[in-house]
Amino acid sequence: MSSAEVTRAPFDPAVLFKTAFLAVVAIFVLVPLLATLLGGFKSLGELRVNPFGWPTHWEWQNYADILFSARYWQLLRNSLIISTLTVILTLITASMAAFTFAHVKFYGSSMLLSYLTLGLLFPAATAVLPLFIKVRDLGLLDTYFGVALPQVAFSLAMSVLLLRRFFRDIPHELLEAALVDGCSYIKFFRYVTLPLSRPILATVGTITFVNSWNAYLLPLVMLNTDALYPWPLGIMIYQGEYSSEWHLILAFITLTILPTIILFLLAQKHIVAGLTAGAVKG
Amino acid sequence: MAIASPMGVAGETVPQAAVRGPSWDGRFTVLILFLPPALLLFTLFVVLPIGEAAWYSGFNWNGFGRPTNWIGFDNYRFVLETRAFWLALRNNGLIIAVSLAVQLPLALTLALMLAERFRGAVALRMLFFMPYILAEIATGLIFSFVYDGDYGLVASIWRTFGAEAPHLLASTDTAMLAVLIVIVWKYFGFHMMLFIAALQSLDKSLIEAARIDGATRSQALRHVVIPLLYPTIRLSVFFAIVGSLQLFDLVMPLTRGGPADSSNTMVSFLYNNGISRMRVGYGSAIGVILFVICVTFAFTYKRWFMRDE
C-alpha cells in the first residue's frame, strides 16, 4: 500500500476515506438528536411532511408549555432528590469502606472486599422481585429512599474499588506519622484523605449521579405515586398520553435530556474517566 | 482491578507496618464505624435478594402474605417451556453477535482515527461518546420517533422514493433489527473511548521501532498496535456481553419486547412475565437463571481470556 506512505500529500485517498468515514458516523449520531431538538419546534403537520429540515415556522409554544408546566419541574425535582440522595450516601459509605480496605489491616480484609465486588457480577434486575418485597417489608415502598438505598447498594462495589485504588496511593507513612502524633484514623480520613481525594470523589460522584439520573427499572418497581416519579418514568407516561403528538413528545425529550448534556459538557473529564475507569488496570 | 473480579483483589497486601499499627483500639473504632454501613446496605439490598430469589422460585406466589404453595422446580420448568424465554435468549445472543461483528470493529476503527491529534478530533470523540450518557429511556423514545411509520425519519426517506412507509417496530421481522441498530448507536462511543484510553497509554517507542525497522503503517498496525490492544479488546467484549445481559431500559420505549415477544431481552422478558404481573415465584426463577448465566459467564471469561490481568 504505497498510498499509506505518502501521509501528507494533498490528495491522499486514505485521508479522504478517513474524512468521509468520520462524516458518515457523525451524521449517523447527530441526525436523530438534531431531528428531536428541531422537531420540538414544529407543528405536528409540519413534522409529518418535513421531519428532517429546519422548521419553516418556529413553534416556541411547544417548549414554553412544558417549561411552564408544574409537571416538568416536578419530574426534575424528583430525579434530583433521588440522585442527590444516592450520590451522597454512596460517597459517604463507599469512602469509609474504601479507607478501611486501603489503610487498616485486619483479619478478613481481602475476603470482605471480594465479597463486595460480587456486586459487579450480576445486574440489579436478577433479584428485583425479592428486592421489591424487601423494600415493601421495610416500609420504604413509594418513598425516595426505597429507590435510593438499593441504588447505593448496587453502586458500592465499583465505587469502593475506585476509591480504594486512589486512597492506596496516599503514602501509608503519612498515616503512620499522623497516628504517632496522636491523630486518630477518623481524623486522618476526614482531614487528610478526603481533601486529597477530591478528583476521585468527583469522578465517583458523577458516575453515580448519571446512573441514578437515568435509571428506570428500580423507580418503576418501587414507586406507585405519580408525584414521586423521576423523569424517565414521567416521560414514558407523557408519551403514553400524547401517543402520536410527536412534536410535544420531542420537545419533552429535548428538555429532559438537556440537563444531562449540560452536565456532560461541564464535567466531561470526570464522566469519561469514570465510565471508562474499568478499563484501566489497578 | 478492572472488572468484576473477586479473584483480582484477593492476595494484595497492606504495607507491613499497618499490621502492628499504633493501637488496636484505634483500628477497632474505624472497623466498627466505617465498614458496617457499606456492608449492611450491600448485604440487605444485593446479596440477600439473590438468596431470596432462589427460595421464592420454589413457590407459586403472588407476593402477598407469606409464600406457602411450594411447587419445587416447577417454575424453572415453566420458564424453560416458554417459547418467549428462548426468543429472549436468542435476542441476547444476537445483541452479542452484533456487538462483536459491527460495534467492536467500528469502535476500534474510530479510536485509531481519533487517537491522533488533529483539528476536531476531541470534538468528534465527545460527539460519539454522547449517546452513551443519554438515558436509555430517552434514546429509546428518540428512536421510536425515528422509526415511526407516520412521522418518523425512516418513513420520510421511504416516502421520498415513493414507497409505502414501513412500521419497523410493529413487525416481528424488523423489530429486533431496529433495536440492534439503536444499540450500536448508543454504545459504540463507549467502546471507542475504551480503545482511545488504551491507545493513549501505549508505549509509542514500540511503534516507532517497528516503523524504523521498515514496517509499513498497516503492518505496524496489524502486528504491533492491535496485539497491544488485546487486553482492551477482551475487556470491551466483556462489557458488551454483560451489557447485553442487562439490557432493558432501551427496549421498553421502543417495543416493550414485542411484537409477539420478538424483541425481548432476558430482563424485559423477566419484567413482562414476572414483575409486571407480580408472579414472584416465576419471576424469581427467571432471575436465578439470569444470575447463573451472568456469574458463570463472568468467571469463565475471567479464567479463559483475562488470566493475565
Contacts between the chains, C-beta under 8 A, distances in Angstrom:
chain1	res1	chain2	res2	distance
A	1	B	216	6.4
A	1	B	217	7.9
A	1	B	218	5.8
A	4	B	216	5.9
A	4	B	217	4.5
A	4	B	218	5.9
A	5	B	216	6.9
A	5	B	217	7.5
A	7	B	217	7.8
A	18	B	113	5.6
A	21	B	109	7.5
A	21	B	113	7.3
A	22	B	110	7.6
A	22	B	113	6.4
A	22	B	114	7.8
A	22	B	124	6.2
A	25	B	106	7.7
A	25	B	110	6.6
A	25	B	128	6.8
A	26	B	124	6.5
A	26	B	127	6.2
A	26	B	128	7.8
A	28	B	185	6.9
A	29	B	127	5.9
A	29	B	128	6.1
A	29	B	130	7.2
A	29	B	131	6.2
A	29	B	185	7.0
A	29	B	189	7.7
A	30	B	127	7.0
A	31	B	153	7.0
A	32	B	142	5.3
A	32	B	143	6.6
A	32	B	145	8.0
A	32	B	146	5.3
A	32	B	153	7.2
A	32	B	185	7.4
A	33	B	130	7.8
A	33	B	142	7.2
A	35	B	145	7.5
A	35	B	146	7.3
A	35	B	153	5.8
A	36	B	142	5.1
A	36	B	145	6.8
A	39	B	145	7.0
A	44	B	151	7.7
A	47	B	151	5.3
A	48	B	150	6.7
A	48	B	151	5.4
A	51	B	151	6.2
A	51	B	152	6.7
A	51	B	153	5.4
A	51	B	155	8.0
A	51	B	156	4.8
A	52	B	153	6.5
A	52	B	156	6.6
A	92	B	37	7.4
A	93	B	37	4.3
A	93	B	38	4.4
A	93	B	41	6.3
A	94	B	38	6.3
A	96	B	33	7.4
A	96	B	34	3.9
A	96	B	35	7.5
A	96	B	37	6.6
A	96	B	38	6.8
A	97	B	34	6.3
A	97	B	35	5.8
A	97	B	37	7.5
A	97	B	38	3.8
A	97	B	39	7.3
A	99	B	30	7.7
A	99	B	34	6.3
A	100	B	30	5.8
A	100	B	31	6.4
A	100	B	34	4.6
A	100	B	35	5.4
A	102	B	14	7.6
A	103	B	14	7.1
A	103	B	18	6.9
A	104	B	14	7.7
A	104	B	18	7.0
A	104	B	21	7.7
A	104	B	27	5.3
A	104	B	30	5.4
A	104	B	31	6.5
A	105	B	14	4.5
A	105	B	18	4.0
A	105	B	19	5.1
A	105	B	21	6.8
A	105	B	27	7.7
A	106	B	27	6.5
A	106	B	31	5.9
A	109	B	14	7.2
A	110	B	9	6.4
A	110	B	10	4.9
A	110	B	11	6.7
A	110	B	12	6.7
A	111	B	10	7.5
A	112	B	35	7.2
A	112	B	39	7.0
A	113	B	9	5.1
A	113	B	10	7.9
A	114	B	6	3.7
A	114	B	7	7.6
A	114	B	9	5.8
A	114	B	10	5.5
A	115	B	6	7.5
A	115	B	39	7.9
A	115	B	42	7.9
A	116	B	38	7.1
A	116	B	39	7.5
A	116	B	42	5.9
A	117	B	4	7.0
A	117	B	5	6.6
A	117	B	6	5.2
A	117	B	8	7.7
A	117	B	9	6.2
A	118	B	6	6.0
A	118	B	46	7.8
A	118	B	47	7.2
A	119	B	42	6.3
A	119	B	46	5.2
A	120	B	3	6.3
A	120	B	4	4.0
A	120	B	5	7.8
A	121	B	4	5.5
A	121	B	294	6.0
A	121	B	295	5.4
A	121	B	298	5.0
A	122	B	50	7.4
A	122	B	290	7.5
A	122	B	291	5.1
A	122	B	294	4.3
A	122	B	295	6.3
A	123	B	242	7.9
A	123	B	245	6.6
A	123	B	246	3.9
A	123	B	267	6.8
A	123	B	290	7.5
A	123	B	294	6.9
A	124	B	46	8.0
A	125	B	246	6.7
A	125	B	248	6.1
A	125	B	267	4.4
A	125	B	270	6.2
A	125	B	271	7.6
A	125	B	287	7.3
A	125	B	290	7.2
A	126	B	50	6.7
A	126	B	53	6.9
A	126	B	270	8.0
A	126	B	287	4.3
A	126	B	288	7.4
A	126	B	290	4.9
A	126	B	291	4.3
A	126	B	294	7.1
A	127	B	46	7.7
A	127	B	49	3.6
A	127	B	50	4.8
A	127	B	52	7.2
A	127	B	53	4.7
A	127	B	284	7.8
A	127	B	287	5.5
A	127	B	291	7.3
A	128	B	49	7.8
A	128	B	270	7.8
A	128	B	275	6.3
A	128	B	287	7.1
A	129	B	53	6.8
A	129	B	56	7.0
A	129	B	63	7.5
A	129	B	274	6.1
A	129	B	275	6.1
A	129	B	280	5.1
A	129	B	283	4.6
A	129	B	284	5.4
A	129	B	287	6.6
A	130	B	48	7.6
A	130	B	49	4.0
A	130	B	50	7.7
A	130	B	52	3.8
A	130	B	53	4.9
A	130	B	56	6.0
A	130	B	280	7.8
A	130	B	284	6.5
A	130	B	287	7.9
A	131	B	45	6.4
A	131	B	49	4.4
A	132	B	63	7.6
A	132	B	275	7.6
A	133	B	52	7.5
A	133	B	56	8.0
A	133	B	63	6.2
A	133	B	280	7.1
A	134	B	44	7.1
A	134	B	45	7.1
A	134	B	48	7.0
A	134	B	49	6.2
A	134	B	52	7.4
A	149	B	41	6.5
A	149	B	45	6.2
A	150	B	45	4.5
A	152	B	41	5.8
A	152	B	45	7.9
A	153	B	41	4.5
A	153	B	42	5.3
A	153	B	44	7.0
A	153	B	45	3.6
A	153	B	46	5.0
A	154	B	45	7.3
A	154	B	46	6.2
A	156	B	38	5.5
A	156	B	41	6.7
A	156	B	42	5.3
A	156	B	46	7.9
A	157	B	42	7.6
A	160	B	38	6.7
A	161	B	1	4.8
A	161	B	9	7.5
A	165	B	1	6.2
A	172	B	14	7.7
A	172	B	15	4.8
A	172	B	17	6.7
A	172	B	18	6.6
A	176	B	17	5.8
A	176	B	22	7.5
A	179	B	21	7.5
A	179	B	22	4.4
A	179	B	23	8.0
A	179	B	26	6.8
A	180	B	22	6.3
A	184	B	26	5.9
A	184	B	29	7.4
A	185	B	26	5.4
A	185	B	27	6.9
A	185	B	29	7.0
A	185	B	30	4.4
A	186	B	29	7.0
A	186	B	30	6.5
A	186	B	33	7.1
A	189	B	30	7.9
A	189	B	34	7.8
A	210	B	133	6.0
A	213	B	135	7.3
A	214	B	134	7.7
A	214	B	135	3.7
A	214	B	136	6.7
A	214	B	137	7.3
A	214	B	249	7.7
A	216	B	135	7.5
A	216	B	136	6.8
A	216	B	137	5.2
A	216	B	248	7.5
A	216	B	249	4.3
A	216	B	252	7.1
A	217	B	248	5.8
A	217	B	249	6.7
A	217	B	267	7.7
A	217	B	271	7.4
A	221	B	275	6.3
A	232	B	135	5.7
A	232	B	137	4.1
A	232	B	138	7.6
A	232	B	249	7.4
A	235	B	137	6.4
A	235	B	138	7.2
A	235	B	141	6.7
A	236	B	137	6.5
A	236	B	141	7.9
A	236	B	252	7.3
A	236	B	253	6.4
A	239	B	141	6.1
A	239	B	253	7.1
A	244	B	148	7.9
A	244	B	150	6.9
A	244	B	151	7.3
A	246	B	145	5.7
A	246	B	148	6.7
A	246	B	151	4.7
A	249	B	141	6.9
A	249	B	145	7.2
A	250	B	145	6.3
A	253	B	138	5.6
A	253	B	141	5.4
A	253	B	142	6.1
A	256	B	135	7.9
A	256	B	138	6.3
A	257	B	134	5.6
A	257	B	135	6.9
A	257	B	138	4.8
A	260	B	133	6.1
A	260	B	134	6.2
A	260	B	135	6.8
A	260	B	138	7.9
A	261	B	130	7.2
A	261	B	134	7.9
A	264	B	130	6.6
A	264	B	133	5.3
A	268	B	126	6.2
A	271	B	133	6.2
A	272	B	129	6.6
A	272	B	193	6.0
A	275	B	132	7.1
A	275	B	133	7.6
A	275	B	190	6.9
A	275	B	193	7.6
A	276	B	190	7.3
A	276	B	193	5.0
A	276	B	194	5.4
A	276	B	197	5.4
A	278	B	2	5.9
A	278	B	3	5.2
A	278	B	235	7.1
A	278	B	239	7.3
A	279	B	2	7.2
A	279	B	194	4.7
A	279	B	197	5.6
A	279	B	198	6.6
A	279	B	232	6.3
A	279	B	235	5.7
A	280	B	2	7.6
A	280	B	197	7.0
A	280	B	201	8.0
A	281	B	1	7.6
A	281	B	2	5.9
A	281	B	231	8.0
A	281	B	309	6.4
A	282	B	1	3.8
A	282	B	2	6.7
